[in-house]
Every structure is written in C-alpha cells, then in structure tokens.
Amino acid sequence: MPVYKSIQLVGTSEINWADAVKNCYAEAKKTLRGIRNIQIIESDVKVKRISASES
C-alpha cells in the first residue's frame, strides 16, 4: 500500500509565480527527500499603484 506525506509551503518572489515555486522547492529540498510532486493550490498577486504619468 503506497503512503505519501503531504506538506504545505509558501513561496514568494518579486519576479513571478514560477520563481516563487523555484524558491520554495529549493528550500524544501534542503530537508526533504524524494520530492515528486508540487501542487499549486493558491496564488496571490500584489498590485502596485501606477501614477497617471506612468501609464
């Protein structure tokens, strides 16, 4: 009977969501072995306010 462990992690990046996943994976593999799957459950985006002169 297969058994697997599921954990939740939060990754962040100033660049994009893919970079956030890479950062999270890099940290996770320091202490976890055999990572075989990453599932992105939720994503949030911080929106910068743009002044009229920038648009």
N, C-alpha and C positions, 0 to 999 in steps of 0.2 A: 504494500500500500504506500503510494507516494505521500510524502509530507513536505510542506514548504513553509517557510517563515515569511510573513508579510510585515513590513515596517513602513512608516510614513516619514518622509523627509521634506524639507522645504529648501528649495534652491533659489538664489536671487542673482540678478545680473543687471548692470546698467546698459548692456548692449541689446540683448534679445532673449526670448524664452529658451531657444536652443542652447545658448551659452549658460543659462541658469541650470539646465539639465546637466550639461557637462560639468559645471562646478559641483553640483550635488553628487553626481556619480564619482567624481574624483575624490571627494571627501569620504563617501560611503565605502569605496574600495580599500581605504586605509585600514578599516577594521572588519569588513565583511568579506567573506569568501564566496565564490560561486554565484555572483550576481548574474541572473539570466534574463531578467525582465524588468523593464521600467514602465510604469503606467502613470501617465499624467492625468490626475484627477481634476485639477482646477488650475486656472491661470488668471492672474490679475494684472492689470496694466495701470501704471501711474501716468496720468496725462499732465503734461506741462502746460501752463498757461502761456499762450502766444500773444504778444502785443500786436497792435494794428500795424506797426511798422515792420514786423517780421513776416506778415502774410502777403 
